[in-house]
Amino acid sequence: MTLPFDRVSMKNERSRAVIIGAGFGGLSLAIRLQSVGFDTIVVEKLDAPGGRAYVKKVNGFTFDMGPTVITVPHFIEELFALKRDTDNLDQPDFPAHIMDASQKQGTATAAYADIVPIKPFYRIYFDDKSYFDYDGDPVRTREQIQKIAPEDLDGYERFHKDAQAIFKRGFLELGYTFFNDAPAMLKVLPDLLKLDAVRSLFSFTSRYFSNHKLRQVFSFETLLIGGNPLVVPAIYAMIHFVEKTWGVHYVMGGTGALVQGMVKKFEEMGGVIRYRSEVASIDVNNRKRWFKKPTIKGLTLTNGEVIIADAVISNADYAHTYMKLIDPIHRRWNPNWRVRNMHYSMSLLVVYFGFKDTGKLDLRHHNIILGPRYEELLTDIFKRKILASDFSQYLHIPTITDSDLAPKDHHAAYTLIPVPHNGSGIDWSIEGPKLTNTVLKFLDEEGYIPDLMSNLVHSEFITPDYFEDTLNSHLGNSFGVEPRLTQSAFFRPHNRSEDINGLYLVGASSQPGAGTPSVMMSAKMTARAIADDFSETIDKWRNDS
């Protein structure tokens, strides 16, 4: 059965776009395309939006299943401020009125979500139970360095200066650069070399800090976007300044509340979302000549329905998109062997749990609990792909800020443990329950959540199998293509397909990379590429309007 876009009631004939996946990237792009005159539909496999940011509600607890750290709130403000009667793609990328960390949210955002700042950004616990409150405050940061390793104070001043330079060049100036060809990459390479931004982040950090605790504090953040600090290029030192500049925020009601706000905005603009609509194939017209690229035709759902479209954009996993949804006959630049041999991010075991509040909890909203090893554990996860006996974790307790996510006098929490992806061959049906029990007992016995086991009222977990089977992520990766030097910028999957006219990518695996702000930047980059390709149609719509 063919399902044309005529189901979307519109007066004027416009280009039709279909987006695969209602994650942050898909929804951000959907709003942008709708705003510049496309008739846009989003098809989502799950029964609700969010993708990795899906929300689970059980026994009075609300659990964000994925991203919980919100940064760069003006990206969200820009998105919610879009209208259908303006040239939204001509907005400056970093407007002069950018909000600073002291501002709660913009006026447009307030109509869809309630965003509040969180401090400290993270409490980072070391194996000896000492901790570092990472909050961006220059005085507080220096006081803590003085306490841990006074010999590294001068190193911090140099790190601060050099990381700021990388932030200005890599984020403020190049953040929205679409590296569609090699010359674009070669043009900026000398600057990156001059900034020493191509060596590994951990190596870069180690130039400034001799103390192992401080090396961890200023390099761990890339793990939250699927990157190994021992491998990712030092350009990711800019994350320190992204957070320092605009702060870390939380959406009241959880990240899922932001997703719902984005859905509301999109539907107000006339967009359509269809749930329980898994894609079986991306459909392509056969090429007319061997040297011509084929053209997109639409897509087919697993229930047999066909959706005709002028543009198809995948917010799904990169490898799944190319290897499972597109006939290899149409792909010259992205053959299976090339897609398969890319490096994919590690995966996660995430434990969602609820417990009674005994009044003994002394944690923060975001907590990083580091294990006894750092470099060796990272090597076990990313290179050896073995499940070690020790672990590090990110423990998120949103009810410290937002009590509505749990029943009265209870807390809702999740703890996230980086583990190898399914290229490891680990049997998660056996190891998943074992590791979950070990982690919960650790939090109890080590005193992070005293008496947790006796006050635990709910727990469940997901493993790499969830990412592979439910979210269709190749090898159960959790963050898409791994952000290493050879898979960054031009070498990262392109937002505009080289193989098929009318096919595009958006989200964690495409440029610029993973993480909520990067995914929203990806949506703007992809929207601009589509606008360039459909400029005549867009101009006609504007004139008719």
Secondary structure, DSSP 8 states (H G I E B T S, - for coil): -EE-GGGS--SS---EEEEE--SHHHHHHHHHHHHTT-EEEEE-SSSSS-GGG-EEEETTEEEE-S---EE-HHHHHHHHT--TTS-GGGS-SS-TT---TT----HHHHTT--EEEESSSEEEE-TTS-EEEE---HHHHHHHHHHH-GGGHHHHHHHHHHHHHHHIIIIIITTT----SHHHHHHHHHHHHHTT-SSBHHHHHHTT--SHHHHHHTTGGGGGGT--TTTSBGGGGHHHHHHHHH-EEEETT-HHHHHHHHHHHHHHTT-EEESS--EEEEEEE--SSTTS--EEEEEEETTS-EEE-SEEEE-S-HHHHHHHSS-GGG-SSS-HHHHHTS-B--EEEEEEEEEE--S-----SEEEE--S-SHHHHHIIIII----S---EEEE-GGGT-GGGSSTTEEEEEEEEEE--GGG---HHHHHHHHHHHHHHHHHHTTSSTTHHHHEEEEEEE-HHHHHHTS--GGG-SSSB---GGGSGGGS--SB-SSSBTEEE-STTSSS-SSHHHHHHHHHHHHHHHHHHTHHHHHHHHHH-
